[in-house]
Amino acid sequence: MKSKIIFSWAQNENGEIVHIKDVPNGIRCNCICPHCKEKLLARHGNIRQNGFAHRSKERKANLEICYQVILYKLAEQIIQKNKQIYAPSYYGIYKEGPIKFIDVKIDSRYEREDKQPDVIATTKDNQEYLIEFIFKEKVSHNKSYNNLSCMEIDLANQTLESLEEFLLSSSKDRIWKNNEIYFNGIEEKYKK
């Protein structure tokens, strides 16, 4: 994470993560920090870089954690809006490339109590993929995804500006925790 944090995205009153260029200046932006819930000011101007600022002088939230929560929420929204993710290779048998979805759920509960992924996405073939976001320096979820297909994506090296290209066009900083869909298809792939 950069030492000077620029909040170019924030959460609006509808719960959507919005870019600074798409909101009015000042408090009229009606945006909050999704982590600390503090009202934000939108700053558009020539003196400072455009961005959102926490209003309070006695801010209780850690700005790095606030930034990570916005990054995390934006990652969910990017996958939901674009209905795809760029997947890493699976043991060199399945090449890296995009997986397209017809349905993407965020902030929802999985059918199994022991599994609560960040994103639940379904392909047109009714194959379900679970996506978990982590930050290197944070303790990650230690969930077992046996019999499920789950990708883990490390957002620690990303900025709000680099995130969309990273999620949709790169295989870096992501691994398959498990991929039952690919595993079950390996024998058929070898036959071909």
C-alpha positions in Angstrom: 0.0 0.0 0.0 1.2 3.5 -0.8 2.2 5.8 2.1 -0.1 8.5 0.8 -3.6 6.9 0.5 -5.9 8.4 -2.1 -9.5 7.4 -1.8 -10.8 7.7 -5.3 -13.8 5.5 -4.6 -16.3 5.5 -1.7 -19.7 4.0 -0.9 -22.8 6.0 -1.8 -26.2 6.0 0.0 -27.3 3.1 -2.2 -24.4 0.9 -1.0 -22.6 1.1 -4.4 -19.0 1.9 -4.6 -18.7 5.1 -6.7 -15.8 7.0 -8.3 -14.9 10.5 -7.3 -15.6 11.8 -10.8 -19.2 10.6 -10.6 -20.3 12.5 -7.5 -20.8 16.2 -6.7 -18.3 18.2 -4.7 -18.2 18.3 -0.9 -20.7 16.7 1.5 -23.3 16.7 -1.3 -21.6 13.5 -2.6 -23.6 11.6 0.1 -20.8 9.1 0.5 -19.5 7.2 3.5 -16.5 5.0 4.3 -17.7 1.4 4.2 -15.5 0.5 7.1 -15.9 3.2 9.7 -19.2 4.6 8.3 -17.9 8.1 8.6 -19.3 10.7 6.1 -16.9 11.6 3.4 -16.2 14.8 1.5 -15.6 14.7 -2.2 -12.7 16.9 -3.2 -12.5 18.1 -6.8 -9.9 20.8 -7.4 -6.7 22.0 -8.8 -4.7 22.1 -5.5 -5.1 18.6 -4.2 -5.6 15.3 -6.1 -9.2 14.5 -6.5 -10.4 12.1 -3.8 -12.6 11.5 -0.9 -11.6 12.6 2.6 -12.9 11.6 6.0 -14.6 14.6 7.6 -13.7 14.1 11.3 -10.5 15.5 12.7 -10.8 12.9 15.5 -11.2 10.0 13.2 -11.2 6.7 15.0 -10.7 4.5 12.0 -7.3 3.4 10.6 -7.1 4.8 7.0 -5.2 1.8 5.8 -8.0 -0.5 6.9 -10.6 1.9 5.5 -8.7 1.7 2.1 -8.6 -2.1 2.2 -12.3 -2.3 2.9 -13.1 0.0 -0.1 -10.7 -2.1 -2.2 -12.4 -5.3 -1.1 -15.9 -3.9 -1.8 -14.8 -2.5 -5.2 -13.4 -5.9 -6.1 -16.8 -7.5 -5.4 -18.6 -4.9 -7.5 -16.2 -5.2 -10.5 -16.8 -9.0 -10.7 -20.5 -8.5 -10.2 -20.7 -5.8 -12.9 -18.4 -7.5 -15.5 -19.6 -11.1 -14.7 -16.2 -12.5 -15.1 -12.8 -13.1 -13.5 -9.4 -13.9 -14.9 -8.4 -17.4 -13.7 -4.9 -18.8 -13.1 -3.7 -22.0 -14.7 -4.8 -25.2 -13.0 -1.6 -27.4 -12.8 -0.8 -26.4 -16.4 -3.6 -28.6 -17.7 -6.2 -25.8 -17.8 -4.6 -22.7 -19.2 -5.2 -19.3 -17.5 -8.0 -17.1 -19.0 -11.3 -15.5 -18.3 -14.2 -17.3 -16.7 -17.6 -15.8 -17.7 -20.6 -15.9 -15.3 -24.3 -15.5 -15.8 -24.9 -14.8 -12.1 -22.7 -13.2 -9.4 -23.7 -12.8 -5.8 -22.0 -10.7 -3.2 -22.8 -10.2 0.5 -24.8 -13.3 0.5 -24.9 -16.5 2.5 -23.7 -19.8 1.0 -25.9 -22.8 1.3 -23.4 -24.4 3.7 -23.0 -22.7 7.1 -19.2 -23.4 7.2 -18.6 -21.6 3.9 -19.1 -17.8 3.5 -17.1 -16.8 0.4 -16.8 -13.1 -0.7 -18.3 -13.9 -4.2 -20.5 -16.7 -5.4 -20.5 -16.9 -9.2 -22.3 -19.3 -11.6 -21.5 -20.0 -15.2 -24.0 -20.8 -18.0 -23.2 -24.5 -17.5 -24.4 -24.1 -13.9 -20.9 -24.5 -12.5 -20.4 -22.6 -9.2 -17.2 -20.8 -8.3 -16.4 -19.2 -5.0 -14.0 -16.3 -4.7 -12.2 -15.3 -1.6 -10.2 -12.0 -1.2 -7.3 -11.8 1.2 -4.6 -9.3 2.1 -1.1 -10.7 2.6 -0.5 -8.9 5.9 -3.9 -9.9 7.3 -4.9 -13.3 8.6 -6.7 -15.0 5.8 -9.7 -17.3 6.2 -8.6 -20.8 6.7 -11.7 -22.5 5.3 -11.6 -25.9 3.6 -13.2 -25.9 0.2 -13.2 -29.6 -0.4 -15.8 -30.6 -3.1 -16.1 -26.9 -4.1 -14.3 -24.7 -6.6 -12.7 -21.8 -4.9 -10.1 -19.2 -6.0 -8.2 -17.0 -3.5 -7.1 -13.6 -4.7 -4.6 -11.5 -2.8 -5.4 -7.8 -3.1 -2.5 -6.5 -1.1 -0.5 -5.3 -4.1 -3.4 -3.4 -5.7 -4.7 0.1 -5.7 -8.2 1.3 -6.4 -7.0 2.4 -9.9 -5.3 -0.9 -10.8 -7.9 -3.2 -9.4 -10.3 -3.7 -12.4 -7.5 -4.5 -14.9 -5.9 -6.9 -12.3 -9.2 -8.8 -11.7 -10.2 -9.0 -15.4 -6.9 -9.4 -17.2 -4.2 -10.9 -14.9 -3.5 -14.3 -13.3 -1.1 -12.8 -10.7 -1.6 -13.0 -6.9 -4.4 -15.7 -7.2 -4.5 -19.4 -6.6 -7.0 -22.2 -6.8 -7.7 -23.3 -3.3 -9.7 -26.1 -4.9 -11.2 -26.6 -8.3 -13.6 -29.6 -8.4 -14.8 -28.5 -11.9 -11.4 -28.7 -13.4 -10.3 -31.7 -11.3 -13.3 -33.8 -12.5 -12.6 -32.8 -16.1 -8.9 -33.7 -16.2 -9.5 -37.3 -17.4 -11.7 -36.1 -20.2 -9.2 -33.5 -21.2 -6.4 -36.1 -21.3 -8.5 -38.2 -23.7 -8.8 -35.3 -26.1 
